[in-house]
Amino acid sequence: MQDFNGKVVVITGGATGIGFALAGQFAKRGAQLLIAGIQQERLAHAAEALSKVATRIETFECNVTDRKQVEALADFAWEKFGHVDVIVNNAGVGPIPSTVIDARPEDVHAVLAVNLFGVWNGVSVFGKRFLKQETPAAIYNVGSENAFFNAIPEGAGYVVSKHGVLAMTVALREELPKHIDVALICPGLVRSDLAKETQEGMDTDAYAEVVMKQIQAGEFYIVSHAFNLVRIKARWREIEAAFARYAPRYDGDVEYDVRTLGVKNNWYPRYPNAAADIPV
């Protein structure tokens, strides 16, 4: 989506950090805003600040881990604005430091509840309404550089949550019709309230400008922090080396490609072209 003038944009976790900065960028482009969060006082302060640039702003208290609250957010949005054009699933929490072996299940579940299933709630609730609405719309999910590699020691629960958002968003792009844009926003270290260490990160407003340029250009992977490419390439070199040693390409190796087999055997009747874009 390129033109946000007059569009209705809903942002979870919109009162602080990246969500607040993105709200400002959308507002500068003429969007009407609904920001959601779990602290009413922060929402009020954010709304006051954004009212200086936004044509219209509403707030709603919402915990994205609760599907019913996300449904209530959507009800409120459609009641107030009559329609919604964009959902930014931004609400998230930082890592709870622990090794994989010593991590408490309740801590891992707490991180996944917000960072993965909270995003999933937003995707599902708003996505269903976008399909019924049948107008151009967009779903932007906020992941992390941790969707591409393990950026932080002793933060596996957080890393798992962001890898999950990547996988979900890739699947979502394939499943939705073309009139609904989908993108994955992958911030590196950006100043926020998630952890004190983020204060060493990129300026939030500068980061939001980087994001908006890519959104308006229609990119799927919304990237920043150039050094991340070093770690991404290192990961893929290791994977490629393993295949080169033990599973090198050969003539006819497509015989076991699950997508090719799926199309051949009609496993995916809703996706008859599922294997069409795979170079062999």
N, C-alpha and C positions, 0 to 999 in steps of 0.2 A: 504494500500500500504506500502510495507516494504523497497523497494529499490528505492532510488531517484537518483541514479547515472545516469547522462545524461538526466534526466527527465526535462520537461519544467514546471516551477511553476509560476503562476501569482498570485500576492498578491495585493489586494486593500488596501489602507492605509498603504502601505509598506515602507514609508519613515521614520516613527518614531514609537516609542513605541513597542507594541507587534508585529505589522506587520514587523517592521525592524528587531526585534530580531528573529522572525520566519524565515525571509529571510536568516539571517546568519546561522541558523541551517540547512536549506535546502541546502545552499551553501556548508557547511561543508560536506554534504553527496553527493556532486557532482552534484547538480541540477543546471540547467540554469534558470536564474531569469528574470522576468518582473515585476517590481514594479510600481504601479499606485498610484497617489495622486493628490491633488488639488493645490499644490504649487511646481512649477518647481524648485525653488531654493533648497528646501528640498530634492526633488528627486535627484538633481544633487549631493548634499552632501552625501546622502545615497548611491548612486551608486558608488561614489568615495571610500567610506569606504568598501562597499561590494566587490568591484573589487579585493580587496586583498585576498579574499577567494573564490569568485565565478568564475567558468570557463567562464561564459558569463553573462552579465547583460544588460538589456534594461530598459528604463523608459518610462512612458506615462502619460500625464496629463489627469485626468478623474474625473468627479464628478459623483458618483454612483447614485445620485438621478435622473439623466438624462439617460433614457434608450438608447437614440441615442449615448451618449458618451460611454456607456458600450459596445454597439455594435461596436463602433469604436475601443475600446480597444481590443475586440476579433479579429476584422479584422487585427489590427496591430500585434497581437500575432501570428496569423496563417501566416501572410505575412512574419514576421521576422524568425519564427522558423519552419514553416511548419506543426506544430501540437502543441497541449497543453495537458499536462497530469494531471495537478492539478490547481484548482482555490481555493484560500483562500479568502473568503469574509470577510475581516477584518475591512474595513473602518467603522468608527463609530464616534458619538459625545456623549458628556456627558449630564447629566440631566440639565434641566433649572428649578431651584428650585421653587416649588409652590405646594400648596395643590390641591387636585383633584377639589374641588369646584371653586377655584380661578384661575386655570390654563387658560391661554389664548389659544384659539384654534390654533392660528398660531404658538405658541411655541410647542404645542403637535405635530402638523403636521410636524414641522421642524425636531423634533427628530425622528418621525416615518419615515420620508422621507429618512433619512440616515440609521438608525439602522435596520429598517424592510424592507422597500421597496428597499433600496439600495442593501441589501443582496439578496432580491428576484430578482432584476434585474440581479445580477451576476449569481444566480442559473439558471434562465431561459435562459439567453443568452448563457452561457457556457455549461449548461446542454444539450441544444438542439444540440450543436455542438459535444459534447461528444457522444451523441446517434448516430449521423451520422458517427462519426469517428470510432466507433465500436472497440475501443481498451481500455485496462484497463485505468481507470481514477479515479480521486477523487475530491470530493467537500467537503471542510471544511469550515463550517460557524462559525464565532466567535459570541457567545452569551454572557453570563455573569452568575455569581452566581444569578443575579436578574432574571434569567429564572426559578429558583427553588423557590424563596421566595422574599419578599420585603426587600431588604437589606438596603435601604436608605430612610429616611423620606423625605416627600415632593419631591419625584422624580417619581411620578406615570407614567408620560409619558415615561420615560426611562425604568421603570420596565415593562410596557405594551409592549414596543418595543422588549425587550429581551424575554418575555414570547412568543411573536409572533414568534421570530426566533426559539425557541424551538419547537413550534407546527409545523411550516413549515418544519423544518429539520426532525422531526419524520415522517411526511407525505412523504417527499422526499425519505427517506430511503426505505419506502414500495413501492413507485412507480417505482423506478429505477431498471434496471437489475443488477444482482450481480457483473458484471464486473466494475461497477462504485461505488467506496467506498464513503460513506457519514459519516461525523462525526460532532458533535457539541462541539466546544471548549468553555468552561465555566469558564473564569477567575474570580477570586476574585479581591481584591485590588492589582493592579500591577502598578508600576511607569509608567506614561505616560504623554502626553500633554493634556489629556481630562480635568483634573481639578487639582488644586494645592494640593488637599487632597490626590491624588494618590502618592505623594512623600513619604507617610508613608507606601506604599505597598511593595510587594515582588519585588526583583530585576528582571528586565525584562529579562535578559539573563538566569537567573536561571529558571524563569518561562517557557521560550521557550524550555529549555531542558526537563522539565517535560512534556510539550505538545508533543514533538517529540517522546519521549519514548512510549507514549500511542497511538499516530498515527501509529507508526511502529508495535505496538502490535495489531492493528486492532480494537481498542476500539471505541465505538460510542460516549459515554459521556466522554469527555476529561476534567478531574477534577483536582482540586488543593485545597489549603486552607481548611485543614481538619475540622476546626470548622464549616464550612458550613453544615456538616452533622447534627449538633445539630439543626439547624434551619429547615432543610429539614424534619427531624424526627418529630419535633414539629408540623409542618404543617400537616403531614400525620396522626399523632395521633389525631388531631382535626377532620380531615375528617373521619377517621375510627370510631371515637366515635359517630359522627353524624349518620353514617350508622348503627352502633350497636344499637342506641336508636330508630331510626325511619325507617330503611330499612334493617333489618337483613337478612342474607341469608336464603333461604328455598329451599326445594326440588322442582326442576322445575323452579327456578327463571330465568333460561336462556331463558324462553319463550319471554321475552321482550328485550333480548340482540339485539341491532341493527345490529351487524355484523352477528349473527346467522340468524336473519330474512332476512338480505340482501342476504346471500348466498342461503337460502331456496327459496327466491322469485326472485333470479337473478337480484337483484338491482345493483350488481357490477360485470358485466360479464367479465371485465378485471382482476378481482381478485377472481377467484373461490375458493381459499384457504384462504380467508380473515379471517375466523373464526377458522382456523385449529390450530393455535398456542395459543388459549385462553383456559387455564385450567378452568374447571368447577367444 
